[in-house]
């Protein structure tokens, strides 16, 4: 039994919170001796089991006495199951595997309430789970463990053996012959589906090391806890970054974001939706009763302690949608050399970081890896002699030795307020998660001009665009020109699967059209992925970053001070040796890392030849 915790006051029939250990209560009531309790605790530690049952088996506590004690101590009525009658509809409310595991038996059901006989009537998490599973208020009663086991054996029998009947995820063609077999959810073009049945399904997960495919089996007899755990496990094994739980009119669609692309994975029955959302809200410490407003939270699952999960709930037409962002810190290697920068670009970044003042901006759209780049830069600077402070929304990864502040707009703690507070904290390095407005931009720039290193991000499509974005925010050109030392633009592109890569036939005309120089055309050996089980038949596995590094050299100051356009600033930078994202992508194609289609999708076509000979703006 261990510590018997009771649910909080609320539903009728639910006793108040109990925090004392039942063993100590038995000793205080002089029902057992302290020596007997100590011996029982030793047995419980080595063999497991409920403490009350161990005391009964030791012969120091009659089962009837234990039953009466629990009833009086917790205000829960007792029930003799041998006097109860059970019909099929009542027993079908709960599967046999659940009642065997938790020693519970349904005794009576009304329109809104279910009465349960329980060996442990104070298991708060079990009572919550049963309430979500059945949609009924739960009234616990206490029965002896032996009585419950006998009743389960007699009343349920073989016809209710939930473990004897398994259902699998099967492809959307509904072939009944496949329901007894396990099928990879990604083995067909359609997402996996299954027939709901009368009880909540259970998902079990296993991965084949030989084939590297992921087979997930759904049975009929588990809870929302099992479904959430299994979906997270599957997402981790498939290296997914996000899980989308989307209620549709007649089902719940599960999609994973794999290498930046959303892919349908499962179609779950609609009646699972409420219990899944309730489970996610409980884990994320959100309001279960609120279904009209968006909610955001964070959660961890005990089975996956290395994964931090951000949860966003959004009310939609057919119910609340949930998006889970998986942040796996076990695979996070925060080091500049792991980003994929070539040596000249890496030297430029390190030189800017070692400058005792100035601003470094990282630009790119959402999901382009800006945060990882910033954290890697901070880790490079993270020494015992540095005072590093960050203001973020949200704090994605916790880094030891760095002071990280989470903003809370609802209480007035914004980026600008956090920055002002940081300036009084004697910082050496400041990181601003994102420059969103003029006030934040001006404070960050002033900090960089007064002897601080400042790192931040901007949502622009390329590095030169960050300059004009700051000017559009109302920051004076002379401040932008003086403060910024380096701009990093980046994208993430999918890498060709190394297990099924093969030569791709690309004509020289096509290479020329996408921006390859004549010199490069002769050396390009374009590759593609044929598609295999390891890459789920996509031809891609994993992602890599493309970078454009823009130091603010002397020549660029004239363009910034004259408020030149993005294209003019970029043309000047190219003349000074700047390599655009498109050009970086073509180098990756030349090296066989990715495909031309990926580069065309993720980078803009920079037609600069007509402007390369322009005179500097006066």
N, C-alpha and C positions, 0 to 999 in steps of 0.2 A: 504493500500500500504506500509506503514512503510517506511523503507529505500530502495530505488530503486537502486540496484547495477547492473552495466552493465558488460558484458563480456569484457575481455581484447581484444585489437586490434588483428585482425587476419583474420577471414573470411570476405569476402565482405558482406556488408550489416549489419555488427555488429558495432554499435556506440562505442565511447570510454568509458573508465571507468567513471561512475558518482557516486560520493560519498555523495552528499548533499541530505538531505531529501526533498521529493517533497513538503511537507507542507511548509517548510521554503522558498522553491523556489516560491511557490504560493504567500506567503506573500510578499516576496521581489519584485515580479512582480506586487504587488498591485491588484492581482486577488481576494484574500480573505483577511479579516482582521485578526489580531493576535488573537482577541477574538474568532472569528469563528473557527480558527485553534485549539485554546485551548479547546473549547467545543468538537470539532470533535475528538481530541486526547483522551478526557475523555471517549467518546462513544466507540472509538476503543479499549481502554484498558479494558472496561467492557464487550463489546459485540463482539469484534473482527471485522474482515472485512477490506476491502481496504479503505485507508484514502480518496482517491478521490471519491469513491462511497458514503462514509458517507457525505462528503461535498455536493455532488449532492442531496442526500436524505434530507439533512437539508434545501435545497432550496437556499443556498448561492452561489452555483456554477452551472451554466447551464452545462449539459453534453457535449454540442457542444463546449463550451469554454474549458472545461477540455481536450477534445480530441485534440483541436487545440494547447493547451499549451503543452501537452505531445509530440506532433509531432514536434513542434519547439524546445522544450527544449532538446530532445534526438536525433533529426535528423532522426526520424522514420516516413515514410509516413503513411497517414491514408487510410482507406479503408471503403467503404460502402457496407456491406455484402448483402444488399437487391439487389444490382446490379450484384452479382456474381452467377454463376451457379455451382452446385456441382454434380459430378457423383459418382457412387458407389465406384469405385476404389480409388478415392481421399479421400472419407470419411473413407474407410477401413484402411487407414494408421494409424489412431489413434482411440482407443476405446472411446465409449461415456463417460465412467466413468472418463477417463483422461481429456477429453475436458471440461466436466462439472466441475471437480475439479479446473482446472487451467484456465478455460475460454480462450481456444484457439480453432481456427478453421482452418483447412488446406484450403488454397485459390488456390494455384497453385503449380504444380510439374513439374520439368524438370528432365533431366537425373541425375543431381548431386545436385539439390537444391530444397528445399521445402519452399514455402512462407506461413507464418502463420499470421492470424489475432489474436492479443492478447490484453487482457485488461491490462496486465502488460508486456510490451515488454522488460523490463530490468531485468527479473528474470534469473540471470546467471545460477543457478543450473538447472532450467527447460530447458533452451536452450541447455545445455550440455547433459541432459538426452534425449531430443528429438533427438539430433544429433546421440547419440549412438543407440537409439531405431530404427531410420529410416535408418541410414547410409548415411544421406544426410546433406549438409550444410543448415543451417536454416537462412532464411531472415525474420525478424520480421516486422510486420506492426501493427499499433495501431487501434483498433476499440472500439466503446463504449460498455460498459458492457451490456446494455439492448439489443443492436443489436446482440451481440454474443449469449446471452441467447435465444433470439428469433430464431436465425439461428440454434442453437443446437437442439432446440425443433422441428423445422420444418424439418430440413435436416436429422437428425439422426433417429428420430422417434423410434418406438419399435423394428424395425428390427436390429438396431445397439446397442441395450441395452446390454452393456458388462456385467452388473450385473445380467442379466436374464439367462445368459448361463455360468454355472460353469463346470469346469472339475476337476476331482480328480486324485490324484496319484492312480494308480491301479497297481496290480501285473502284472508281465511280460506276463501273458497268453493272454492279449489283449481282454478280454471279454467285449464287448460293453455294456452289461447290467450293468456293474459295474461303468461306467463312471459317473453316476449321484449320486453315493454314496461316502462316505468318508471311506477310508481304511487305517489302520495303515501300514506304510511302512515296518514294521518289522513283519507283520502278516504272511508272507510267506517266503519261502526260497529264492525267487528271489527279486532283488531290485525293488523299485517302478519305474514305467515309466508312460508317458502320451503322448498323441498326441499333437504336437506343435500347430497346427492351424495357423492362419494368424497373430496373434499378440502375443506380449510377455506375458507369463503367470504370474499370481500373486499367491504367496504362502501366505496363511494365516495359523497361527499356534494356536493350542489349546491343552491343556492337560487335560485328564480326571482324576480328583482326585480319583475317585472310582476305576478305573481299572489300573491307573498309566501307561496307554499306551499313545502314542503321535500320534495324527492324524493331518496331514498336508495336506491342500487342495490346489490344484493349479487351478486357474481360467485362463481366457484368456487375462486379461486386466491390467497387472501391469508391473513394470519396473525392471531393474536389481537391483535397490535399494531394492525393496520388496523381491526379491529372496535372496540377500545376508543377509538381516536382518532376514528373516525367517530361513535360514540355520543356522545362528549363534544362533538364539533362540532355534531351535531344538537341536543343539549340546549342548547348556548349559543345557537344560532340561534333556537330556540323559546322562549328565556328560561325554561328549566326550572331549578328550584332543586335538585332531587335526581334521581338516576338509581337505580332499583331493579333489580338483577340477581337474579332469583328462580328457583331451580331447582325445577321441578315434576316429576312422575313421568315425563313423556315429552318435555319441552321446557324451555327456559329463557325465562321471561317477562321482558320489558323494559318497565318503566313509568317515566314521567316525572311529576314533580310540577309541574304548570302552574298558576300563580296559586293555589297552596295545595291543589289537587285532583289526586289521583293518576289518571293516564290510561294505559291500555295502549297501547304503541307498536309493539313487535315481539314475535314469537314465534320464538326461535332454536332450532336443533336441540340436543338434550341433549348430544351429544358435543362441543359447543363449550365446555361449562361449565368443565371442568378447566383448559383453556388460558386462558380468560378470567380465572378466579380467580388462576391463576399469574401472569399478566401484571400484574394489579392488585396482588398481593402484592409482586412485584419492584419496581414503581414506588413502593410505599408503604413499602418497607424492612421488610416483615413476614416471618414465618417461613413459607416455602412448604410445609414438611413438616407443619406443625401444622394439623390439620383438625378437632380436637375441641373447641377452646376459641375463644371470641370474640377478635378482634384489632381494634385501632384504629390508624390511621396517617394520614399526609398524603402527598400526591403532587402533582407538577406534570408537565405534558406539554409538551415543547419547542415543539410547534406552537401551544400556547395559553398563553404565559407569563403572561398577565394573570389567569389563573384558578387559584386555589388550591383543591385538592380534598381534602376530608376523606373518608376511607374507613373504613367499619365492616363487619367480617366477622362473620357469625353462623352457627354450624352449625345446620342444619335437617334435617328428615326426609329430604329428597331431595338433600342436599348443602349447601354453604355459600352463604348469601345475602350479597350485597354491596350496600351503600347508599353512593352517592357524593354528598356535599353539595358543590355548586359555589358557590364564593365568588368572584364576578367583581369584582375591585377596579377594573377600568377604568371600570365604570359607577357606582362608589360616589362619591357627592357628599355628604360628611359636613359638613352645615351645618344649623343649627337651622331656617333658613328653608325648607329643602327637605323638612321632615318633614310639612308639611301643617297645622301649627297655625294657628288664626286669630289675629288680632293680640292680643286680650286674653289668650288662653292663652299666646302667645309671650312677652308682657310678664311674665306670672307666672313662667314658667320662667327667663327671663333674670334677673329679680330674685332668685330663689332661688340661681341659680348665682353671682351677684355677692356674695352674702352670704359673709363670710369664714369662716363655720363653719356647721355643720348638715348634716343628711342628706337627700338626695333619693333616693326609691325609685321604681323603674319596675316596674310589675306587669303581669301578663298571662300567658296560657298559652304553652307552647312554640310558637315560630313566629309570634309576634305582633309581631316587630320591636323587641323591647326592646334588643337589642345595638346596633342601628343608632341608636336614640335616645341610648343612653349614649355611644357613640362621637362622635355629633354634639355632645353636651354637652361632652365632653372636648376636642374640636377647638375649640370656642368658647373654652375656658379655656387652650388650648395656646399660651402665649407664652414668650419667652425668660426671663421673670422667674418662671415657675411650675415647681415640681418636682412632676410628676404621675407617680404610680405606680399600676399596676393588677395585680391578681391574678386570673387567668382560667382557665377550664377548658372548652374550649381557648381559645387566643388566636386569634380569628377573623380579625382584620385587624391589620396592622402599621402603626402610626402614628408617623411620624417626630417625634422630640422627646419621646416618652413612654416611660417605663420599664415594660415589660410583662413580667410573670412568669407562666409556665405552671406550674400545680400538678402534682404527681406524688404521688398518694396512696400508691402502692406503696413509695415511699421516705420517707414521712412528711411530705412537703411538702403540707400542706393549706391551705385558705383561712385558717384561724385562725393557722397558723404564718407564712404569708406576711404577714398583717396585722401580727403582732407584729414581724416583721423590718422592715416598712415604717415603723413608728413610730420606728425608729432611723435612718431615712434622711432625716430632716428634710423630710417631704413637706408640700406645700401642699394637694394634692388627691389623694384615694385613691379608686380604683374597685375594688369587689369584684364579681366576675362574678355571684355569686349568694350570698345568705344562706341557708344550708342547715340550720344548727343553732344552738343557744342560744349556744355559745361564740363563734362567728363574729359573731352578732348583737350580743352584749355588747361585744366588742372594737370593732366598727364604731361602735356608739353612743357608747362612751367616747371614741373618736377624734374624733367629731363634736362632743362636748362640750368637748374640750380644744383647740379652735382649728383644726380641720381641716375641709375640705369633703369629704364622703364621698358617693359615688354607688354604688348597688347595685340589684339586682333581687330580686323575690320572685315565686314562682309562686302568685299568688292571682287570683281571677276579676275583682276590681275594686279600685279604690283604697282604699275604706274597709275592705275585707277585709284589707289589709296590716297595719292597726293591730291587729286581733284576732289575726292570725297571730303577730305578735311577742309579744303578751301570752301566747298559748298556748305559745310557746317558753320562757316563763319570764322574759322581760324585765320588769322592774318598770314599772308604768304611768307613774310620774313620769319615768323615763328616756325612755320612748317619747314622752311629751308634750313633753319638753324638747328632744330631739334632732332629731326629724323636722321639716323645714321645708316639704317639698312631696312629694306622692305623684302619680305619673303612671300612670294606667291606660290601656291601649291594646289595640286589635285591628286586624287587617288584613282588609279586605273587598275583594272583586273589583269592579273598575270596569266599567261598561257600555262595550262596544266602540263607539268613536266612529264607526266606519265602517258600522255597521248599526243604530244606535240609532233607536228609534221610540217614539211615545207608547204608554203602557200604560194600560189601563182599570182603575182601582181605585175601588171605591165609597167614599163618605164613611164608611160604617159600618165598613169594613175599616180605613180610616185611623185612625178613632177607637179601634178595638180594639187597634191596635198602639201607641197612645200619642200620636198627634198631637193637639194642642190645636185647639179650634174655630177659632182665628185662623189656625193653620197649614193646616188642611184646605182653606181657600179659595184658598191660594197654591201648593199642591202640584201639580206637573205630572209625574206619575210616568212614568219612561222604562224601556225594556227593550231588550235587544239581540236582533235578529232571528236572528242567526247568519250568519257569512260566512267566507270562506277565511282572512281575517286573524286571526280569533279561533277558528279551527278549529271553527266551527259551535256554539260555546258561548254566544255573546252577551256574553262578558266578555273583556276584554283589559287586563292589568295589575292592580295592587292599590293601594289607598290606606289610610292609617292613620286610625283614629278615636281620639280622645283624650278622657279626662276628667282634669281638673287639679284636685287637691285641696290647697289651702294649709291648713296647720294653724292656723286662726284661733283667737282667744281662746275663742269659744263651744265649740269642739271639745275644749278641754282638760278641761272638766268631764266630758264623756262618756268620755274616755280614762281619767281618774283613777278613774272609777267602774266601769271595766271593762264599759262598755256593749256591746251586741251590734252586729254589723255593720249590721243594718238600722236600729238606732237612730242610729248614727253617720252613716249615709247620709242619713237623714231630716233630721237636724240640718244636714248639709252642704248639702242641697237648699234648706233655708230660708235659708241664707247665700249662695245663688246658685250652688251647685255644679251642673254639667250632667253627667248620666250618659252612659255610652256609648250607651245606647239613644237618648237625646235627640240626641247628636251624630250618630248614624246617620240619624235622621229628617231632620236638617238636610241631610245628604248626599243623601238621597232627594229632598228639596225642590229641591236645586240640580241634580238630574239626573245625579249622579255614579255612583250605584249603585241597586240595586233593593231593594224592601221584603223580598223573600225573603232576600237576603243579610243584611240587618239582623236579621231574625228568627233566622237561623241563628247569627250571630256574637255577638249581645248578649242579655243576660237581660232579661226583662220586669220593669221596676221599678215596682211598684204602690205609690206613695208617698202617694197623696192621703189615705188614711185616717190617715196618721201625721204629716202636715205640721203639724198644730196641737197635737202632743203637747207637754207641758211638758218643759223640760230635766230631765235626770236629776239628782237631788240626791245 
